[in-house]
Amino acid sequence: MTSRLRDTVLDQIEASARKRVAVETLLAAVRRLPLGPVSDFEIRDRLLAALEALAGEGRLRLPAGRRGWDRQGGLPRFVTALRPEAEAIRQRRRETLDTLRHDTAWEPTRMVAFAHTLKGEAELRRARRVNRYLLERRPDAECIPHRERALAVFGDEKALDGYVRQGLFGGRISLADLDCFYCPEPLPFRPLSMDRARTAGKPLLVVENACTYWSCRRANDTLEIYAAVVYGQGFAVCAAERASDGLQDIEEQVAAAGVLYFGDLDPVGLAIPRRISEYRRQKDLAPLRAERRLYRALLQRGRTVAYRRPQQTAHDPSWARAWLGGELAAIYLDKAHAARWPQEGLSAEAITAAIGNPAMREGDLP
């Protein structure tokens, strides 16, 4: 048996994702070796010798029954790879999991019911940290933001970020069980007043860009139409989840009635409220509504900007009509293939005129 033939067989076995390796695969690899003027029968004999030697070393196992052998060719149909290092790793892992499951005094009211069913090591180690907190928890434990609790329990302030909706371990442990609550990233907003009596029952207005946020705040200070003006600051690149959470927090603070939205008139600008609204519906929250008075004023002023490059985001005429209404959508779609309407096309004076017009106040509300 040449060392090259032996190495080739081992390489093929180690490269296989399965433990059972077809000998035809090994034979094909050996035939590609520069073995000199030898017949195919001799190649088979050398391969068999190599397989028997490797079996003696504990690197592979030959078939035990007759069905595992090719009677005509004299070779086994397959060999079973024996990977002692990998098997040792698996055995250590099984022992670790067994220790984590059965050598832990699980908290009796919650953890003991399911902890023994957890399969992964990371999940079991997470369970042990939760278990320790529950066992040592003070009866008067204060409910704190989820990242503060995550740092205290797991040593990682982001450890609970992925569990704020469903909880840990398939919902068996909630944030409330850990005496914490989901604290979403805040959105900048300007309330009409710090007195909830003046903001209650009025809608929020969300705008995407900073300059329009300033102009809408100025207009609202005069007209007092919105409970607060909210700066979207990057809804286009953030998760709809975060946007909705931040809005819900503001709605509660000012006792707002609904959320109006005003953004750029282009495919991305229309997609933002759509994504947020879809998420809010999933959470049984009212979807965003278009502030059509401002969209109408933006279209009437006609300050369009040509696209600098071909648009990758397709227009959705059906959504444009649902969001803007048929009349405004028709104006938008007529030019949308070549131009966009930045919301900065409206100054504070134009915004004041649009939302302060008594004729438009009711009829253009969505």
C-alpha positions as CSV (number, residue, x, y, z in Angstrom):
1,M,0.0,0.0,0.0
2,T,1.5,3.3,-1.1
3,S,1.2,6.2,1.3
4,R,-0.3,8.2,-1.6
5,L,-3.1,5.7,-2.0
6,R,-3.7,5.6,1.7
7,D,-3.8,9.4,2.0
8,T,-6.2,9.6,-1.0
9,V,-8.6,7.2,0.7
10,L,-8.4,9.1,4.0
11,D,-9.0,12.4,2.2
12,Q,-12.1,11.1,0.5
13,I,-13.5,9.7,3.8
14,E,-12.8,12.9,5.7
15,A,-14.3,15.1,3.0
16,S,-17.6,13.1,3.1
17,A,-20.4,14.7,5.0
18,R,-21.8,11.2,5.7
19,K,-20.2,8.5,7.7
20,R,-21.0,5.9,5.1
21,V,-18.9,6.4,2.0
22,A,-19.4,4.5,-1.2
23,V,-16.3,2.5,-2.3
24,E,-17.0,3.5,-5.9
25,T,-16.1,7.0,-4.9
26,L,-12.8,5.8,-3.3
27,L,-12.0,3.7,-6.3
28,A,-12.6,6.6,-8.8
29,A,-10.2,8.7,-6.7
30,V,-7.5,6.0,-6.6
31,R,-7.8,5.4,-10.4
32,R,-6.8,9.1,-10.9
33,L,-3.5,8.5,-9.1
34,P,-0.3,8.0,-11.1
35,L,0.2,4.4,-10.1
36,G,2.1,3.3,-13.2
37,P,1.3,0.4,-15.5
38,V,-1.0,-1.6,-13.2
39,S,-4.2,-3.3,-14.1
40,D,-7.6,-2.5,-12.7
41,F,-7.6,-5.8,-10.8
42,E,-4.3,-4.8,-9.1
43,I,-5.8,-1.3,-8.3
44,R,-8.7,-3.1,-6.6
45,D,-6.4,-5.3,-4.7
46,R,-4.3,-2.4,-3.5
47,L,-7.5,-0.5,-2.5
48,L,-8.8,-3.5,-0.5
49,A,-5.4,-3.8,1.3
50,A,-5.6,-0.1,2.1
51,L,-9.1,-0.4,3.5
52,E,-8.2,-3.4,5.6
53,A,-5.2,-1.6,7.0
54,L,-7.2,1.5,7.8
55,A,-9.9,-0.7,9.4
56,G,-7.1,-2.2,11.6
57,E,-6.1,1.3,12.6
58,G,-9.6,2.2,13.7
59,R,-10.1,4.7,10.9
60,L,-13.0,3.0,9.2
61,R,-15.3,0.0,9.5
62,L,-15.8,-2.6,6.8
63,P,-19.3,-4.1,6.2
64,A,-20.1,-7.1,8.4
65,G,-22.6,-8.8,6.2
66,R,-22.4,-10.3,2.8
67,R,-24.8,-7.7,1.3
68,G,-22.2,-5.1,2.0
69,W,-19.7,-6.7,-0.4
70,D,-19.4,-6.8,-4.2
71,R,-18.9,-10.5,-4.8
72,Q,-17.5,-10.1,-8.3
73,G,-15.1,-7.2,-7.7
74,G,-14.1,-8.4,-4.2
75,L,-14.5,-4.9,-2.7
76,P,-17.0,-3.7,-0.1
77,R,-19.8,-1.6,-1.4
78,F,-19.2,1.0,1.3
79,V,-17.1,1.7,4.3
80,T,-18.2,3.5,7.5
81,A,-15.9,6.3,8.6
82,L,-14.8,6.2,12.2
83,R,-13.8,9.7,13.4
84,P,-12.6,9.3,16.9
85,E,-11.8,13.0,17.4
86,A,-15.3,14.0,16.2
87,E,-16.9,11.3,18.3
88,A,-15.0,12.4,21.3
89,I,-16.2,15.9,20.8
90,R,-19.8,14.6,20.5
91,Q,-19.4,12.5,23.6
92,R,-18.1,15.5,25.6
93,R,-21.0,17.6,24.3
94,R,-23.5,14.9,25.3
95,E,-22.0,14.8,28.8
96,T,-22.1,18.5,29.1
97,L,-25.7,18.7,28.1
98,D,-26.5,15.9,30.5
99,T,-24.8,17.7,33.3
100,L,-26.6,21.0,32.5
101,R,-30.0,19.3,32.4
102,H,-29.7,17.0,35.4
103,D,-27.2,18.5,37.8
104,T,-29.1,21.8,38.1
105,A,-31.7,22.5,40.8
106,W,-34.4,24.0,38.6
107,E,-36.7,26.6,40.0
108,P,-39.9,24.8,40.8
109,T,-42.7,27.1,39.6
110,R,-41.5,27.7,36.0
111,M,-38.2,26.2,35.0
112,V,-38.7,22.6,36.2
113,A,-41.6,22.1,33.8
114,F,-39.5,22.4,30.7
115,A,-35.8,22.8,31.4
116,H,-35.0,19.1,30.9
117,T,-36.4,19.3,27.3
118,L,-34.0,22.0,26.2
119,K,-31.5,20.6,23.6
120,G,-28.8,23.1,22.8
121,E,-25.9,24.0,25.1
122,A,-26.4,27.7,24.6
123,E,-30.0,27.4,25.4
124,L,-29.3,25.4,28.5
125,R,-26.7,27.8,29.8
126,R,-29.2,30.6,29.2
127,A,-31.7,28.7,31.1
128,R,-29.3,28.3,34.1
129,R,-28.8,32.0,34.2
130,V,-32.5,32.6,34.2
131,N,-32.9,29.9,36.8
132,R,-30.4,31.5,39.1
133,Y,-32.2,34.8,38.8
134,L,-35.6,33.3,39.6
135,L,-34.2,31.4,42.6
136,E,-32.5,34.5,44.0
137,R,-35.2,37.0,43.0
138,R,-36.4,39.4,45.7
139,P,-40.1,39.4,46.3
140,D,-40.1,43.2,45.8
141,A,-38.0,43.2,42.7
142,E,-38.3,46.4,40.7
143,C,-39.4,46.1,37.0
144,I,-36.7,47.7,35.0
145,P,-35.8,48.2,31.2
146,H,-35.0,44.9,29.5
147,R,-31.4,45.8,28.7
148,E,-30.6,46.6,32.3
149,R,-32.0,43.2,33.3
150,A,-30.1,41.5,30.5
151,L,-26.8,42.9,31.6
152,A,-27.4,41.9,35.2
153,V,-28.6,38.3,34.4
154,F,-26.5,37.4,31.3
155,G,-23.6,39.8,31.4
156,D,-24.7,41.1,27.9
157,E,-27.1,44.1,27.6
158,K,-28.4,42.8,24.3
159,A,-29.1,39.3,25.4
160,L,-32.9,39.8,25.6
161,D,-33.3,41.9,22.4
162,G,-34.4,38.9,20.4
163,Y,-37.0,37.8,23.0
164,V,-39.0,41.0,23.7
165,R,-42.0,39.7,21.7
166,Q,-42.4,36.0,22.4
167,G,-40.2,35.6,25.5
168,L,-37.5,33.0,26.1
169,F,-37.8,29.3,25.6
170,G,-40.7,29.4,23.2
171,G,-42.6,31.9,25.4
172,R,-42.3,29.9,28.7
173,I,-40.4,32.8,30.3
174,S,-41.6,36.3,29.7
175,L,-39.9,39.6,30.3
176,A,-42.3,40.1,33.2
177,D,-41.0,36.9,34.8
178,L,-37.6,38.5,34.8
179,D,-39.0,41.8,36.2
180,C,-38.3,43.8,33.2
181,F,-40.1,45.5,30.2
182,Y,-39.3,46.2,26.6
183,C,-37.9,49.6,26.3
184,P,-37.9,50.7,22.6
185,E,-35.5,53.2,21.1
186,P,-37.2,56.6,21.5
187,L,-38.2,58.7,18.5
188,P,-37.7,62.5,18.7
189,F,-41.0,64.4,18.9
190,R,-42.4,67.8,19.8
191,P,-45.6,67.7,21.7
192,L,-48.1,70.5,21.3
193,S,-48.1,70.9,25.0
194,M,-47.0,69.2,28.2
195,D,-50.6,69.3,29.3
196,R,-52.3,66.1,28.2
197,A,-55.6,67.9,28.3
198,R,-54.5,69.9,25.3
199,T,-53.1,67.0,23.3
200,A,-55.7,64.3,24.1
201,G,-57.8,63.3,21.1
202,K,-55.5,64.9,18.5
203,P,-53.5,62.8,16.0
204,L,-49.8,62.5,15.8
205,L,-48.1,63.7,12.6
206,V,-45.0,61.7,11.5
207,V,-42.6,63.3,9.0
208,E,-39.5,61.6,7.7
209,N,-37.0,64.5,7.2
210,A,-35.5,66.9,9.6
211,C,-36.3,70.1,7.8
212,T,-39.9,69.2,7.3
213,Y,-40.0,68.2,11.0
214,W,-39.0,71.8,11.9
215,S,-41.5,73.3,9.5
216,C,-44.4,71.1,10.7
217,R,-43.5,71.9,14.3
218,R,-43.7,75.7,13.5
219,A,-47.0,75.3,11.8
220,N,-48.5,73.2,14.6
221,D,-47.4,75.8,17.2
222,T,-49.7,78.1,15.4
223,L,-52.6,75.9,14.5
224,E,-52.6,73.3,17.3
225,I,-53.9,70.5,15.1
226,Y,-51.5,67.7,16.1
227,A,-50.9,66.3,19.5
228,A,-47.2,66.0,18.6
229,V,-45.0,66.1,15.5
230,V,-42.7,63.1,15.3
231,Y,-39.4,63.0,13.5
232,G,-39.1,59.6,11.6
233,Q,-35.3,59.9,11.3
234,G,-34.6,56.9,9.2
235,F,-37.7,54.8,9.0
236,A,-36.5,53.9,5.5
237,V,-33.6,51.9,7.0
238,C,-35.0,50.8,10.3
239,A,-37.3,48.0,11.2
240,A,-41.0,48.6,11.1
241,E,-41.1,47.0,14.5
242,R,-38.9,49.7,16.1
243,A,-40.9,52.5,14.3
244,S,-44.2,51.2,15.6
245,D,-43.0,50.7,19.1
246,G,-41.7,54.2,19.3
247,L,-44.9,55.6,17.9
248,Q,-47.0,53.6,20.4
249,D,-45.0,55.0,23.3
250,I,-45.6,58.6,22.1
251,E,-49.3,57.9,21.5
252,E,-49.6,56.9,25.1
253,Q,-47.7,59.9,26.4
254,V,-49.8,62.5,24.7
255,A,-53.1,60.5,24.6
256,A,-53.1,60.9,20.8
257,A,-55.9,59.6,18.6
258,G,-54.3,58.0,15.5
259,V,-51.2,58.6,13.5
260,L,-50.9,60.6,10.3
261,Y,-47.9,60.3,8.1
262,F,-46.3,62.7,5.5
263,G,-43.2,61.7,3.5
264,D,-41.5,62.0,0.2
265,L,-43.6,61.1,-2.9
266,D,-41.5,58.3,-4.4
267,P,-41.5,54.5,-4.2
268,V,-39.4,54.4,-1.0
269,G,-41.4,57.2,0.6
270,L,-44.6,55.3,0.0
271,A,-43.2,52.0,1.1
272,I,-42.3,53.3,4.6
273,P,-45.8,53.8,5.9
274,R,-46.9,50.6,4.2
275,R,-44.4,48.5,6.2
276,I,-45.1,50.2,9.5
277,S,-48.9,49.8,8.9
278,E,-48.6,46.1,8.1
279,Y,-46.7,45.6,11.3
280,R,-49.2,47.6,13.4
281,R,-52.1,45.5,12.0
282,Q,-50.3,42.4,13.1
283,K,-50.2,43.9,16.6
284,D,-53.9,44.9,16.5
285,L,-52.9,48.6,16.3
286,A,-54.5,51.1,13.9
287,P,-52.5,51.6,10.7
288,L,-51.0,54.9,9.7
289,R,-53.1,57.3,7.7
290,A,-51.9,59.6,5.0
291,E,-51.9,63.3,5.8
292,R,-53.4,64.0,2.4
293,R,-53.7,67.8,2.9
294,L,-49.9,68.0,2.9
295,Y,-49.6,65.5,0.0
296,R,-52.1,67.6,-2.0
297,A,-50.2,70.8,-1.3
298,L,-46.9,69.1,-2.3
299,L,-48.3,68.0,-5.6
300,Q,-49.9,71.4,-6.3
301,R,-46.5,73.1,-5.7
302,G,-45.0,70.8,-8.2
303,R,-41.4,71.0,-7.0
304,T,-40.2,67.7,-8.5
305,V,-36.6,66.4,-8.7
306,A,-35.5,64.1,-11.5
307,Y,-34.0,60.7,-10.6
308,R,-30.3,60.7,-10.8
309,R,-30.2,57.0,-11.7
310,P,-32.7,54.4,-13.0
311,Q,-35.1,53.4,-10.2
312,Q,-34.5,49.9,-8.7
313,T,-37.7,50.1,-6.5
314,A,-40.8,49.4,-8.6
315,H,-43.8,51.7,-8.3
316,D,-47.0,50.1,-6.9
317,P,-50.0,51.9,-8.4
318,S,-52.5,50.0,-6.3
319,W,-50.8,51.0,-3.0
320,A,-50.4,54.6,-4.3
321,R,-54.1,54.8,-4.8
322,A,-54.9,53.2,-1.5
323,W,-52.6,55.6,0.3
324,L,-53.2,58.8,-1.5
325,G,-56.7,58.4,-2.8
326,G,-57.6,58.1,-6.5
327,E,-57.3,61.8,-7.4
328,L,-53.9,62.5,-5.8
329,A,-52.5,59.1,-6.9
330,A,-53.4,59.9,-10.5
331,I,-51.3,63.1,-10.4
332,Y,-48.5,61.3,-8.8
333,L,-48.4,58.2,-11.0
334,D,-48.5,60.4,-14.2
335,K,-45.0,61.6,-13.5
336,A,-43.7,59.1,-10.9
337,H,-41.6,57.2,-13.5
338,A,-39.3,60.2,-14.1
339,A,-39.5,62.5,-11.0
340,R,-40.0,62.5,-7.3
341,W,-41.5,65.0,-4.9
342,P,-39.3,65.7,-1.8
343,Q,-41.4,66.7,1.2
344,E,-39.0,69.7,1.6
345,G,-41.1,71.2,-1.2
346,L,-43.4,72.6,1.5
347,S,-42.2,75.4,3.7
348,A,-43.7,76.2,7.1
349,E,-45.9,78.8,5.5
350,A,-47.1,76.3,2.9
351,I,-47.8,73.7,5.6
352,T,-49.7,76.2,7.7
353,A,-51.8,77.2,4.7
354,A,-52.5,73.5,3.8
355,I,-53.6,72.3,7.2
356,G,-55.2,75.5,8.3
357,N,-57.5,75.8,5.3
358,P,-61.0,75.1,6.8
359,A,-62.2,73.8,3.4
360,M,-59.6,71.1,3.5
361,R,-59.6,70.2,7.1
362,E,-62.4,67.6,6.9
363,G,-62.6,66.6,3.3
364,D,-59.0,65.6,2.8
365,L,-58.6,63.7,6.0
366,P,-58.2,60.0,5.1
